[in-house]
Amino acid sequence: MILEQKVQDLGLDSLLNDKSLIHVSFDQRSSNVISWYSSVIAEIAKKKHLNDMDAMAEEIVRNRTILNFNQETFSLPKVANTIKALKEGGVSVNAIAVDDLDLAKASKEDLAFFADFVKSEKMTAWFSYTSESATLKDTLDADKLALFSTVCPQRQEPYDPAVLQTKLRGKSYTPGKKT
């Protein structure tokens, strides 16, 4: 799990590499996600001295789909089923960026279902998650952490919450075990 902005960075990286992205937000406001991508694309255009920012923006985001859900009424298996239906309808999906999901509230079974779905569909999924915990072992239950192949605790300036970066894929992470 990574900072929301970092999940979007990974999403943007997928888009810049001409890969399709589903950006799943539990924030309920797709305008926040759209605004972030727009501001980054504008900055890229400015730094690269590109004249036709609108054409560039359209080219970059043509492979992006934004889905908004409410965690209180929508589970990860339902998200997976929605993505599966989109794929069956002809939408290509290479990567999934999930932000604002409270992993402490998500069940291990739902996370395992989503991890299996991502693996079976040969996709990559990145999650963001912010915790007030000072250590990784206090951030999320070990059985949930074990479902992620990459977990990178990050620390902001002093006294900011610990942030985890996780990537769902075939490998697993065991807390306390050196990799």
Contacts in CASP RR format, 6 or more apart in sequence:
PFRMAT RR
TARGET T0000
AUTHOR 0000-0000-0000
METHOD contacts of the structure
MODEL  1
MILEQKVQDLGLDSLLNDKSLIHVSFDQRSSNVISWYSSVIAEIAKKKHL
NDMDAMAEEIVRNRTILNFNQETFSLPKVANTIKALKEGGVSVNAIAVDD
LDLAKASKEDLAFFADFVKSEKMTAWFSYTSESATLKDTLDADKLALFST
VCPQRQEPYDPAVLQTKLRGKSYTPGKKT
1 103 0 8 1.000
1 127 0 8 1.000
1 128 0 8 1.000
1 129 0 8 1.000
1 130 0 8 1.000
1 148 0 8 1.000
1 151 0 8 1.000
1 163 0 8 1.000
1 164 0 8 1.000
1 165 0 8 1.000
1 166 0 8 1.000
2 10 0 8 1.000
2 126 0 8 1.000
2 127 0 8 1.000
2 128 0 8 1.000
2 129 0 8 1.000
2 152 0 8 1.000
2 154 0 8 1.000
2 163 0 8 1.000
2 164 0 8 1.000
2 165 0 8 1.000
2 166 0 8 1.000
3 128 0 8 1.000
3 130 0 8 1.000
3 154 0 8 1.000
3 163 0 8 1.000
4 99 0 8 1.000
4 100 0 8 1.000
4 128 0 8 1.000
5 36 0 8 1.000
6 128 0 8 1.000
6 165 0 8 1.000
7 97 0 8 1.000
7 98 0 8 1.000
7 99 0 8 1.000
7 126 0 8 1.000
7 127 0 8 1.000
7 128 0 8 1.000
8 23 0 8 1.000
8 33 0 8 1.000
8 36 0 8 1.000
8 37 0 8 1.000
8 40 0 8 1.000
8 97 0 8 1.000
8 99 0 8 1.000
10 95 0 8 1.000
10 97 0 8 1.000
10 126 0 8 1.000
11 21 0 8 1.000
11 23 0 8 1.000
11 64 0 8 1.000
11 95 0 8 1.000
11 97 0 8 1.000
11 126 0 8 1.000
12 37 0 8 1.000
12 40 0 8 1.000
12 60 0 8 1.000
14 20 0 8 1.000
14 21 0 8 1.000
14 63 0 8 1.000
14 94 0 8 1.000
14 95 0 8 1.000
14 97 0 8 1.000
15 21 0 8 1.000
15 60 0 8 1.000
15 61 0 8 1.000
15 63 0 8 1.000
15 64 0 8 1.000
16 60 0 8 1.000
18 63 0 8 1.000
19 63 0 8 1.000
19 94 0 8 1.000
19 95 0 8 1.000
20 63 0 8 1.000
20 64 0 8 1.000
20 65 0 8 1.000
20 91 0 8 1.000
20 92 0 8 1.000
20 93 0 8 1.000
20 94 0 8 1.000
20 95 0 8 1.000
21 63 0 8 1.000
21 64 0 8 1.000
21 65 0 8 1.000
21 93 0 8 1.000
21 94 0 8 1.000
21 95 0 8 1.000
21 96 0 8 1.000
21 97 0 8 1.000
22 65 0 8 1.000
22 66 0 8 1.000
22 67 0 8 1.000
22 83 0 8 1.000
22 86 0 8 1.000
22 93 0 8 1.000
22 95 0 8 1.000
22 96 0 8 1.000
22 97 0 8 1.000
23 33 0 8 1.000
23 64 0 8 1.000
23 65 0 8 1.000
23 66 0 8 1.000
23 67 0 8 1.000
23 96 0 8 1.000
23 97 0 8 1.000
23 99 0 8 1.000
24 67 0 8 1.000
24 69 0 8 1.000
24 79 0 8 1.000
24 96 0 8 1.000
24 97 0 8 1.000
24 98 0 8 1.000
24 99 0 8 1.000
24 101 0 8 1.000
25 32 0 8 1.000
25 33 0 8 1.000
25 66 0 8 1.000
25 67 0 8 1.000
25 68 0 8 1.000
25 69 0 8 1.000
25 98 0 8 1.000
25 99 0 8 1.000
25 100 0 8 1.000
26 68 0 8 1.000
26 69 0 8 1.000
26 70 0 8 1.000
26 71 0 8 1.000
26 98 0 8 1.000
26 99 0 8 1.000
26 100 0 8 1.000
26 101 0 8 1.000
26 102 0 8 1.000
27 33 0 8 1.000
27 68 0 8 1.000
27 99 0 8 1.000
27 100 0 8 1.000
28 68 0 8 1.000
28 69 0 8 1.000
28 70 0 8 1.000
29 68 0 8 1.000
30 66 0 8 1.000
30 68 0 8 1.000
33 66 0 8 1.000
33 99 0 8 1.000
34 66 0 8 1.000
37 60 0 8 1.000
37 61 0 8 1.000
37 64 0 8 1.000
38 57 0 8 1.000
41 53 0 8 1.000
41 56 0 8 1.000
41 57 0 8 1.000
41 60 0 8 1.000
41 61 0 8 1.000
42 53 0 8 1.000
42 57 0 8 1.000
44 50 0 8 1.000
44 56 0 8 1.000
45 53 0 8 1.000
45 56 0 8 1.000
45 57 0 8 1.000
50 56 0 8 1.000
63 92 0 8 1.000
65 86 0 8 1.000
65 91 0 8 1.000
65 93 0 8 1.000
67 79 0 8 1.000
67 82 0 8 1.000
67 83 0 8 1.000
69 78 0 8 1.000
69 79 0 8 1.000
71 101 0 8 1.000
71 102 0 8 1.000
71 105 0 8 1.000
71 106 0 8 1.000
75 106 0 8 1.000
75 110 0 8 1.000
76 101 0 8 1.000
76 106 0 8 1.000
76 110 0 8 1.000
76 111 0 8 1.000
76 113 0 8 1.000
76 114 0 8 1.000
77 110 0 8 1.000
77 113 0 8 1.000
77 114 0 8 1.000
79 98 0 8 1.000
79 114 0 8 1.000
80 113 0 8 1.000
80 114 0 8 1.000
80 117 0 8 1.000
83 93 0 8 1.000
83 96 0 8 1.000
83 117 0 8 1.000
83 121 0 8 1.000
84 117 0 8 1.000
84 121 0 8 1.000
86 93 0 8 1.000
87 93 0 8 1.000
87 121 0 8 1.000
93 121 0 8 1.000
93 123 0 8 1.000
94 123 0 8 1.000
94 124 0 8 1.000
95 123 0 8 1.000
95 124 0 8 1.000
95 125 0 8 1.000
95 126 0 8 1.000
96 118 0 8 1.000
96 123 0 8 1.000
96 124 0 8 1.000
96 125 0 8 1.000
96 126 0 8 1.000
97 125 0 8 1.000
97 126 0 8 1.000
98 125 0 8 1.000
98 126 0 8 1.000
98 127 0 8 1.000
98 128 0 8 1.000
99 127 0 8 1.000
99 128 0 8 1.000
100 128 0 8 1.000
101 127 0 8 1.000
101 128 0 8 1.000
101 129 0 8 1.000
102 129 0 8 1.000
103 111 0 8 1.000
103 127 0 8 1.000
103 129 0 8 1.000
103 140 0 8 1.000
103 144 0 8 1.000
104 131 0 8 1.000
104 140 0 8 1.000
106 144 0 8 1.000
108 141 0 8 1.000
108 143 0 8 1.000
108 144 0 8 1.000
108 147 0 8 1.000
111 144 0 8 1.000
111 147 0 8 1.000
112 147 0 8 1.000
114 125 0 8 1.000
114 168 0 8 1.000
115 125 0 8 1.000
115 147 0 8 1.000
115 148 0 8 1.000
115 168 0 8 1.000
115 170 0 8 1.000
118 124 0 8 1.000
118 125 0 8 1.000
118 168 0 8 1.000
118 169 0 8 1.000
119 168 0 8 1.000
119 169 0 8 1.000
119 170 0 8 1.000
124 167 0 8 1.000
124 168 0 8 1.000
124 169 0 8 1.000
125 167 0 8 1.000
125 168 0 8 1.000
125 169 0 8 1.000
126 165 0 8 1.000
126 166 0 8 1.000
126 167 0 8 1.000
126 168 0 8 1.000
127 148 0 8 1.000
127 166 0 8 1.000
127 168 0 8 1.000
128 163 0 8 1.000
129 139 0 8 1.000
129 140 0 8 1.000
129 163 0 8 1.000
129 164 0 8 1.000
129 166 0 8 1.000
130 161 0 8 1.000
130 162 0 8 1.000
130 163 0 8 1.000
131 138 0 8 1.000
131 139 0 8 1.000
131 140 0 8 1.000
131 161 0 8 1.000
131 162 0 8 1.000
131 163 0 8 1.000
131 164 0 8 1.000
132 161 0 8 1.000
132 162 0 8 1.000
133 139 0 8 1.000
133 161 0 8 1.000
133 162 0 8 1.000
134 162 0 8 1.000
135 162 0 8 1.000
136 145 0 8 1.000
136 151 0 8 1.000
136 153 0 8 1.000
136 162 0 8 1.000
136 164 0 8 1.000
136 175 0 8 1.000
137 175 0 8 1.000
137 176 0 8 1.000
139 145 0 8 1.000
139 153 0 8 1.000
139 162 0 8 1.000
139 164 0 8 1.000
140 164 0 8 1.000
142 174 0 8 1.000
142 175 0 8 1.000
145 151 0 8 1.000
145 166 0 8 1.000
145 173 0 8 1.000
145 175 0 8 1.000
146 172 0 8 1.000
146 173 0 8 1.000
146 174 0 8 1.000
146 175 0 8 1.000
147 168 0 8 1.000
147 172 0 8 1.000
148 166 0 8 1.000
148 167 0 8 1.000
148 168 0 8 1.000
148 172 0 8 1.000
148 173 0 8 1.000
149 166 0 8 1.000
149 167 0 8 1.000
149 168 0 8 1.000
149 169 0 8 1.000
149 170 0 8 1.000
149 171 0 8 1.000
149 172 0 8 1.000
149 173 0 8 1.000
150 165 0 8 1.000
150 166 0 8 1.000
150 167 0 8 1.000
150 169 0 8 1.000
150 171 0 8 1.000
150 173 0 8 1.000
151 164 0 8 1.000
151 165 0 8 1.000
151 166 0 8 1.000
151 173 0 8 1.000
152 164 0 8 1.000
152 165 0 8 1.000
152 166 0 8 1.000
153 162 0 8 1.000
153 163 0 8 1.000
153 164 0 8 1.000
153 165 0 8 1.000
154 162 0 8 1.000
154 163 0 8 1.000
154 164 0 8 1.000
154 165 0 8 1.000
155 162 0 8 1.000
155 163 0 8 1.000
156 163 0 8 1.000
166 173 0 8 1.000
173 179 0 8 1.000
END
